Amino acid sequence: MTAKDNPNPFQDGSHSLAVGDDASDSPCIGVCTTLYDEICQGCGRTLSEVSNWVFLSQEEKDQVWKRIRADGTAMRFQRQIKENN
């Protein structure tokens, strides 16, 4: 679906968990998994960050976003790379 097909850009699916876009408040992409450590492989956040996300200040959230973007290994970022190629 394109913006032309749907006049309301907030209903075009681009801000969904499946897309994992940068406009989301949360880095969550709905793939919550850890493998012998405290880091979610889907979004790159620690278990504490995931559990407490709604309680973090915007500054704290921005720091988490900065860290997980710099790391870039979470599935969230791998999906974006694939979609852009």
N, CA, C and O atoms as a printed pandas DataFrame, in Angstrom:
     atom_number atom_name residue_name chain_id  residue_number  x_coord  y_coord  z_coord
0              1         N          MET        A               1    0.841   -1.162    0.000
1              2        CA          MET        A               1    0.000    0.000    0.000
2              3         C          MET        A               1    0.891    1.230    0.000
3              4         O          MET        A               1    1.889    1.265    0.720
4              5         N          THR        A               2    0.559    2.216   -0.774
5              6        CA          THR        A               2    1.329    3.454   -0.832
6              7         C          THR        A               2    0.502    4.586   -0.260
7              8         O          THR        A               2   -0.692    4.431   -0.004
8              9         N          ALA        A               3    1.150    5.733   -0.061
9             10        CA          ALA        A               3    0.449    6.909    0.451
10            11         C          ALA        A               3   -0.671    7.318   -0.507
11            12         O          ALA        A               3   -1.691    7.856   -0.078
12            13         N          LYS        A               4   -0.479    7.062   -1.801
13            14        CA          LYS        A               4   -1.487    7.395   -2.803
14            15         C          LYS        A               4   -2.749    6.553   -2.594
15            16         O          LYS        A               4   -3.863    7.041   -2.787
16            17         N          ASP        A               5   -2.572    5.296   -2.201
17            18        CA          ASP        A               5   -3.694    4.390   -1.980
18            19         C          ASP        A               5   -4.455    4.716   -0.704
19            20         O          ASP        A               5   -5.654    4.455   -0.604
20            21         N          ASN        A               6   -3.764    5.279    0.257
21            22        CA          ASN        A               6   -4.360    5.563    1.552
22            23         C          ASN        A               6   -4.057    7.007    1.936
23            24         O          ASN        A               6   -2.907    7.329    2.232
24            25         N          PRO        A               7   -5.048    7.874    1.939
25            26        CA          PRO        A               7   -4.806    9.279    2.232
26            27         C          PRO        A               7   -4.353    9.542    3.669
27            28         O          PRO        A               7   -3.796   10.605    3.944
28            29         N          ASN        A               8   -4.576    8.610    4.581
29            30        CA          ASN        A               8   -4.160    8.785    5.966
30            31         C          ASN        A               8   -2.822    8.084    6.169
31            32         O          ASN        A               8   -2.790    6.858    6.273
32            33         N          PRO        A               9   -1.699    8.838    6.228
33            34        CA          PRO        A               9   -0.377    8.214    6.334
34            35         C          PRO        A               9   -0.159    7.440    7.627
35            36         O          PRO        A               9    0.761    6.626    7.705
36            37         N          PHE        A              10   -0.981    7.676    8.640
37            38        CA          PHE        A              10   -0.797    6.970    9.904
38            39         C          PHE        A              10   -1.449    5.594    9.884
39            40         O          PHE        A              10   -1.336    4.848   10.857
40            41         N          GLN        A              11   -2.128    5.244    8.797
41            42        CA          GLN        A              11   -2.760    3.938    8.680
42            43         C          GLN        A              11   -2.184    3.129    7.531
43            44         O          GLN        A              11   -2.815    2.175    7.076
44            45         N          ASP        A              12   -1.004    3.486    7.055
45            46        CA          ASP        A              12   -0.433    2.764    5.923
46            47         C          ASP        A              12    0.451    1.592    6.339
47            48         O          ASP        A              12    1.045    0.932    5.486
48            49         N          GLY        A              13    0.543    1.331    7.636
49            50        CA          GLY        A              13    1.341    0.208    8.116
50            51         C          GLY        A              13    2.800    0.540    8.334
51            52         O          GLY        A              13    3.552   -0.306    8.816
52            53         N          SER        A              14    3.224    1.746    7.995
53            54        CA          SER        A              14    4.641    2.077    8.103
54            55         C          SER        A              14    5.101    2.288    9.537
55            56         O          SER        A              14    6.303    2.323    9.798
56            57         N          HIS        A              15    4.179    2.428   10.459
57            58        CA          HIS        A              15    4.553    2.618   11.858
58            59         C          HIS        A              15    4.198    1.401   12.698
59            60         O          HIS        A              15    3.862    1.527   13.876
60            61         N          SER        A              16    4.272    0.248   12.101
61            62        CA          SER        A              16    3.911   -0.982   12.800
62            63         C          SER        A              16    5.134   -1.671   13.380
63            64         O          SER        A              16    6.266   -1.340   13.030
64            65         N          LEU        A              17    4.906   -2.612   14.251
65            66        CA          LEU        A              17    5.999   -3.390   14.835
66            67         C          LEU        A              17    6.740   -4.170   13.763
67            68         O          LEU        A              17    7.959   -4.328   13.839
68            69         N          ALA        A              18    6.026   -4.653   12.779
69            70        CA          ALA        A              18    6.653   -5.471   11.746
70            71         C          ALA        A              18    7.684   -4.703   10.940
71            72         O          ALA        A              18    8.676   -5.271   10.484
72            73         N          VAL        A              19    7.450   -3.418   10.767
73            74        CA          VAL        A              19    8.367   -2.600    9.990
74            75         C          VAL        A              19    9.567   -2.189   10.830
75            76         O          VAL        A              19   10.688   -2.132   10.326
76            77         N          GLY        A              20    9.337   -1.903   12.107
77            78        CA          GLY        A              20   10.443   -1.500   12.966
78            79         C          GLY        A              20   11.032   -0.174   12.557
79            80         O          GLY        A              20   12.253   -0.024   12.503
80            81         N          ASP        A              21   10.178    0.793   12.267
81            82        CA          ASP        A              21   10.627    2.083   11.771
82            83         C          ASP        A              21   11.178    2.969   12.890
83            84         O          ASP        A              21   10.974    2.700   14.074
84            85         N          ASP        A              22   11.869    4.013   12.494
85            86        CA          ASP        A              22   12.468    4.932   13.457
86            87         C          ASP        A              22   11.464    5.888   14.079
87            88         O          ASP        A              22   11.787    6.549   15.066
88            89         N          ALA        A              23   10.255    5.982   13.535
89            90        CA          ALA        A              23    9.256    6.889   14.074
90            91         C          ALA        A              23    8.561    6.313   15.310
91            92         O          ALA        A              23    7.826    7.035   15.984
92            93         N          SER        A              24    8.769    5.061   15.617
93            94        CA          SER        A              24    8.154    4.428   16.776
94            95         C          SER        A              24    8.758    4.959   18.061
95            96         O          SER        A              24    9.941    5.297   18.108
96            97         N          ASP        A              25    7.945    5.030   19.101
97            98        CA          ASP        A              25    8.470    5.405   20.410
98            99         C          ASP        A              25    9.375    4.306   20.938
99           100         O          ASP        A              25   10.441    4.572   21.492
100          101         N          SER        A              26    8.941    3.082   20.761
101          102        CA          SER        A              26    9.669    1.928   21.277
102          103         C          SER        A              26   10.421    1.209   20.162
103          104         O          SER        A              26    9.925    1.120   19.039
104          105         N          PRO        A              27   11.598    0.703   20.458
105          106        CA          PRO        A              27   12.341   -0.075   19.467
106          107         C          PRO        A              27   11.772   -1.470   19.223
107          108         O          PRO        A              27   12.259   -2.187   18.348
108          109         N          CYS        A              28   10.757   -1.865   19.974
109          110        CA          CYS        A              28   10.206   -3.214   19.870
110          111         C          CYS        A              28    9.697   -3.504   18.463
111          112         O          CYS        A              28    9.036   -2.669   17.846
112          113         N          ILE        A              29   10.016   -4.701   17.962
113          114        CA          ILE        A              29    9.490   -5.162   16.676
114          115         C          ILE        A              29    8.659   -6.431   16.857
115          116         O          ILE        A              29    8.303   -7.091   15.880
116          117         N          GLY        A              30    8.353   -6.768   18.108
117          118        CA          GLY        A              30    7.517   -7.924   18.386
118          119         C          GLY        A              30    8.247   -9.253   18.301
119          120         O          GLY        A              30    7.611  -10.305   18.240
120          121         N          VAL        A              31    9.569   -9.219   18.295
121          122        CA          VAL        A              31   10.389  -10.429   18.287
122          123         C          VAL        A              31   11.213  -10.392   19.570
123          124         O          VAL        A              31   12.364   -9.955   19.569
124          125         N          CYS        A              32   10.624  -10.844   20.638
125          126        CA          CYS        A              32   11.266  -10.750   21.946
126          127         C          CYS        A              32   11.992  -12.050   22.251
127          128         O          CYS        A              32   11.368  -13.075   22.529
128          129         N          THR        A              33   13.295  -11.997   22.198
129          130        CA          THR        A              33   14.073  -13.202   22.446
130          131         C          THR        A              33   15.451  -12.841   22.965
131          132         O          THR        A              33   16.071  -11.877   22.515
132          133         N          THR        A              34   15.918  -13.627   23.916
133          134        CA          THR        A              34   17.281  -13.482   24.414
134          135         C          THR        A              34   17.947  -14.847   24.305
135          136         O          THR        A              34   17.278  -15.880   24.300
136          137         N          LEU        A              35   19.244  -14.835   24.220
137          138        CA          LEU        A              35   19.978  -16.082   24.101
138          139         C          LEU        A              35   21.143  -16.043   25.071
139          140         O          LEU        A              35   22.240  -15.598   24.733
140          141         N          TYR        A              36   20.889  -16.514   26.275
141          142        CA          TYR        A              36   21.922  -16.620   27.309
142          143         C          TYR        A              36   22.517  -15.278   27.733
143          144         O          TYR        A              36   23.612  -15.243   28.294
144          145         N          ASP        A              37   21.827  -14.196   27.478
145          146        CA          ASP        A              37   22.293  -12.908   27.988
146          147         C          ASP        A              37   21.078  -12.035   28.290
147          148         O          ASP        A              37   19.943  -12.509   28.249
148          149         N          GLU        A              38   21.310  -10.793   28.585
149          150        CA          GLU        A              38   20.241   -9.885   28.997
150          151         C          GLU        A              38   19.803   -8.956   27.880
151          152         O          GLU        A              38   19.127   -7.963   28.151
152          153         N          ILE        A              39   20.163   -9.238   26.635
153          154        CA          ILE        A              39   19.859   -8.349   25.522
154          155         C          ILE        A              39   18.830   -8.998   24.596
155          156         O          ILE        A              39   19.008  -10.138   24.165
156          157         N          CYS        A              40   17.758   -8.270   24.296
157          158        CA          CYS        A              40   16.752   -8.764   23.365
158          159         C          CYS        A              40   17.342   -8.733   21.958
159          160         O          CYS        A              40   17.851   -7.704   21.515
160          161         N          GLN        A              41   17.272   -9.848   21.269
161          162        CA          GLN        A              41   17.819   -9.926   19.917
162          163         C          GLN        A              41   16.940   -9.196   18.909
163          164         O          GLN        A              41   17.405   -8.847   17.824
164          165         N          GLY        A              42   15.681   -8.963   19.250
165          166        CA          GLY        A              42   14.775   -8.247   18.358
166          167         C          GLY        A              42   15.044   -6.757   18.317
167          168         O          GLY        A              42   15.146   -6.167   17.242
168          169         N          CYS        A              43   15.159   -6.140   19.501
169          170        CA          CYS        A              43   15.301   -4.685   19.557
170          171         C          CYS        A              43   16.654   -4.196   20.064
171          172         O          CYS        A              43   17.011   -3.040   19.838
172          173         N          GLY        A              44   17.404   -5.045   20.737
173          174        CA          GLY        A              44   18.718   -4.650   21.234
174          175         C          GLY        A              44   18.730   -4.041   22.619
175          176         O          GLY        A              44   19.784   -3.631   23.106
176          177         N          ARG        A              45   17.565   -3.974   23.267
177          178        CA          ARG        A              45   17.513   -3.408   24.621
178          179         C          ARG        A              45   17.793   -4.471   25.671
179          180         O          ARG        A              45   17.639   -5.666   25.420
180          181         N          THR        A              46   18.204   -4.022   26.843
181          182        CA          THR        A              46   18.372   -4.938   27.964
182          183         C          THR        A              46   16.989   -5.322   28.483
183          184         O          THR        A              46   16.002   -4.642   28.203
184          185         N          LEU        A              47   16.927   -6.407   29.235
185          186        CA          LEU        A              47   15.644   -6.817   29.813
186          187         C          LEU        A              47   15.085   -5.730   30.718
187          188         O          LEU        A              47   13.872   -5.521   30.751
188          189         N          SER        A              48   15.934   -5.045   31.441
189          190        CA          SER        A              48   15.500   -3.950   32.306
190          191         C          SER        A              48   14.914   -2.802   31.486
191          192         O          SER        A              48   13.900   -2.216   31.867
192          193         N          GLU        A              49   15.549   -2.484   30.363
193          194        CA          GLU        A              49   15.041   -1.406   29.509
194          195         C          GLU        A              49   13.687   -1.768   28.908
195          196         O          GLU        A              49   12.797   -0.923   28.815
196          197         N          VAL        A              50   13.538   -3.017   28.506
197          198        CA          VAL        A              50   12.262   -3.478   27.961
198          199         C          VAL        A              50   11.181   -3.385   29.034
199          200         O          VAL        A              50   10.099   -2.854   28.784
200          201         N          SER        A              51   11.471   -3.896   30.216
201          202        CA          SER        A              51   10.497   -3.932   31.313
202          203         C          SER        A              51   10.099   -2.550   31.800
203          204         O          SER        A              51    8.955   -2.335   32.201
204          205         N          ASN        A              52   11.029   -1.620   31.769
205          206        CA          ASN        A              52   10.785   -0.298   32.331
206          207         C          ASN        A              52   10.587    0.795   31.294
207          208         O          ASN        A              52   10.549    1.973   31.650
208          209         N          TRP        A              53   10.460    0.439   30.019
209          210        CA          TRP        A              53   10.402    1.420   28.934
210          211         C          TRP        A              53    9.372    2.523   29.184
211          212         O          TRP        A              53    9.663    3.701   28.976
212          213         N          VAL        A              54    8.183    2.153   29.624
213          214        CA          VAL        A              54    7.117    3.144   29.821
214          215         C          VAL        A              54    7.433    4.119   30.950
215          216         O          VAL        A              54    6.826    5.187   31.037
216          217         N          PHE        A              55    8.373    3.760   31.807
217          218        CA          PHE        A              55    8.729    4.624   32.927
218          219         C          PHE        A              55    9.953    5.495   32.651
219          220         O          PHE        A              55   10.258    6.395   33.434
220          221         N          LEU        A              56   10.658    5.237   31.546
221          222        CA          LEU        A              56   11.858    6.007   31.228
222          223         C          LEU        A              56   11.489    7.399   30.728
223          224         O          LEU        A              56   10.465    7.586   30.070
224          225         N          SER        A              57   12.331    8.363   31.047
225          226        CA          SER        A              57   12.145    9.715   30.518
226          227         C          SER        A              57   12.503    9.717   29.038
227          228         O          SER        A              57   13.126    8.775   28.548
228          229         N          GLN        A              58   12.117   10.759   28.330
229          230        CA          GLN        A              58   12.457   10.850   26.912
230          231         C          GLN        A              58   13.969   10.877   26.728
231          232         O          GLN        A              58   14.484   10.310   25.765
232          233         N          GLU        A              59   14.676   11.520   27.626
233          234        CA          GLU        A              59   16.145   11.564   27.551
234          235         C          GLU        A              59   16.743   10.161   27.699
235          236         O          GLU        A              59   17.672    9.799   26.977
236          237         N          GLU        A              60   16.209    9.379   28.632
237          238        CA          GLU        A              60   16.683    8.007   28.818
238          239         C          GLU        A              60   16.379    7.155   27.585
239          240         O          GLU        A              60   17.215    6.361   27.155
240          241         N          LYS        A              61   15.171    7.321   27.015
241          242        CA          LYS        A              61   14.818    6.587   25.806
242          243         C          LYS        A              61   15.750    6.958   24.657
243          244         O          LYS        A              61   16.191    6.094   23.899
244          245         N          ASP        A              62   16.045    8.249   24.536
245          246        CA          ASP        A              62   16.949    8.704   23.471
246          247         C          ASP        A              62   18.328    8.080   23.608
247          248         O          ASP        A              62   18.957    7.743   22.606
248          249         N          GLN        A              63   18.803    7.924   24.836
249          250        CA          GLN        A              63   20.108    7.296   25.064
250          251         C          GLN        A              63   20.087    5.823   24.662
251          252         O          GLN        A              63   21.050    5.320   24.084
252          253         N          VAL        A              64   19.000    5.141   24.965
253          254        CA          VAL        A              64   18.866    3.733   24.567
254          255         C          VAL        A              64   18.860    3.634   23.048
255          256         O          VAL        A              64   19.573    2.812   22.473
256          257         N          TRP        A              65   18.046    4.482   22.390
257          258        CA          TRP        A              65   18.001    4.494   20.926
258          259         C          TRP        A              65   19.389    4.732   20.348
259          260         O          TRP        A              65   19.795    4.064   19.397
260          261         N          LYS        A              66   20.104    5.669   20.913
261          262        CA          LYS        A              66   21.453    5.995   20.422
262          263         C          LYS        A              66   22.370    4.774   20.522
263          264         O          LYS        A              66   23.109    4.466   19.588
264          265         N          ARG        A              67   22.314    4.085   21.663
265          266        CA          ARG        A              67   23.159    2.922   21.876
266          267         C          ARG        A              67   22.814    1.771   20.939
267          268         O          ARG        A              67   23.710    1.167   20.349
268          269         N          ILE        A              68   21.532    1.461   20.795
269          270        CA          ILE        A              68   21.161    0.316   19.959
270          271         C          ILE        A              68   21.380    0.617   18.474
271          272         O          ILE        A              68   21.681   -0.291   17.700
272          273         N          ARG        A              69   21.233    1.886   18.071
273          274        CA          ARG        A              69   21.546    2.249   16.678
274          275         C          ARG        A              69   23.047    2.104   16.413
275          276         O          ARG        A              69   23.461    1.593   15.373
276          277         N          ALA        A              70   23.848    2.562   17.370
277          278        CA          ALA        A              70   25.307    2.466   17.205
278          279         C          ALA        A              70   25.743    1.012   17.134
279          280         O          ALA        A              70   26.632    0.665   16.356
280          281         N          ASP        A              71   25.122    0.160   17.942
281          282        CA          ASP        A              71   25.446   -1.263   17.922
282          283         C          ASP        A              71   24.962   -1.888   16.615
283          284         O          ASP        A              71   25.719   -2.588   15.942
284          285         N          GLY        A              72   23.714   -1.640   16.260
285          286        CA          GLY        A              72   23.168   -2.062   14.973
286          287         C          GLY        A              72   23.020   -3.546   14.732
287          288         O          GLY        A              72   22.790   -3.956   13.594
288          289         N          THR        A              73   23.145   -4.377   15.769
289          290        CA          THR        A              73   23.085   -5.821   15.555
290          291         C          THR        A              73   21.704   -6.421   15.781
291          292         O          THR        A              73   21.475   -7.573   15.413
292          293         N          ALA        A              74   20.783   -5.679   16.371
293          294        CA          ALA        A              74   19.444   -6.199   16.643
294          295         C          ALA        A              74   18.698   -6.467   15.341
295          296         O          ALA        A              74   18.962   -5.824   14.325
296          297         N          MET        A              75   17.762   -7.423   15.375
297          298        CA          MET        A              75   16.963   -7.761   14.200
298          299         C          MET        A              75   16.278   -6.535   13.619
299          300         O          MET        A              75   16.089   -6.443   12.406
300          301         N          ARG        A              76   15.904   -5.592   14.481
301          302        CA          ARG        A              76   15.257   -4.353   14.042
302          303         C          ARG        A              76   16.065   -3.681   12.950
303          304         O          ARG        A              76   15.502   -3.214   11.960
304          305         N          PHE        A              77   17.370   -3.628   13.115
305          306        CA          PHE        A              77   18.228   -2.927   12.165
306          307         C          PHE        A              77   18.564   -3.805   10.965
307          308         O          PHE        A              77   18.780   -3.295    9.866
308          309         N          GLN        A              78   18.608   -5.110   11.164
309          310        CA          GLN        A              78   18.861   -6.011   10.051
310          311         C          GLN        A              78   17.691   -5.982    9.068
311          312         O          GLN        A              78   17.892   -6.060    7.856
312          313         N          ARG        A              79   16.473   -5.871    9.589
313          314        CA          ARG        A              79   15.283   -5.766    8.737
314          315         C          ARG        A              79   15.339   -4.484    7.913
315          316         O          ARG        A              79   15.031   -4.494    6.721
316          317         N          GLN        A              80   15.729   -3.390    8.543
317          318        CA          GLN        A              80   15.783   -2.110    7.825
318          319         C          GLN        A              80   16.826   -2.160    6.711
319          320         O          GLN        A              80   16.606   -1.609    5.632
320          321         N          ILE        A              81   17.941   -2.806    6.960
321          322        CA          ILE        A              81   18.986   -2.926    5.946
322          323         C          ILE        A              81   18.458   -3.712    4.743
323          324         O          ILE        A              81   18.660   -3.315    3.595
324          325         N          LYS        A              82   17.772   -4.841    5.019
325          326        CA          LYS        A              82   17.217   -5.661    3.952
326          327         C          LYS        A              82   16.161   -4.916    3.144
327          328         O          LYS        A              82   16.116   -5.030    1.919
328          329         N          GLU        A              83   15.304   -4.147    3.835
329          330        CA          GLU        A              83   14.236   -3.419    3.159
330          331         C          GLU        A              83   14.794   -2.299    2.288
331          332         O          GLU        A              83   14.190   -1.948    1.275
332          333         N          ASN        A              84   15.915   -1.747    2.661
333          334        CA          ASN        A              84   16.484   -0.620    1.913
334          335         C          ASN        A              84   17.378   -1.066    0.764
335          336         O          ASN        A              84   17.823   -0.232   -0.025
336          337         N          ASN        A              85   17.649   -2.352    0.653
337          338        CA          ASN        A              85   18.501   -2.859   -0.434
338          339         C          ASN        A              85   17.686   -3.456   -1.539
339          340         O          ASN        A              85   18.243   -3.929   -2.530
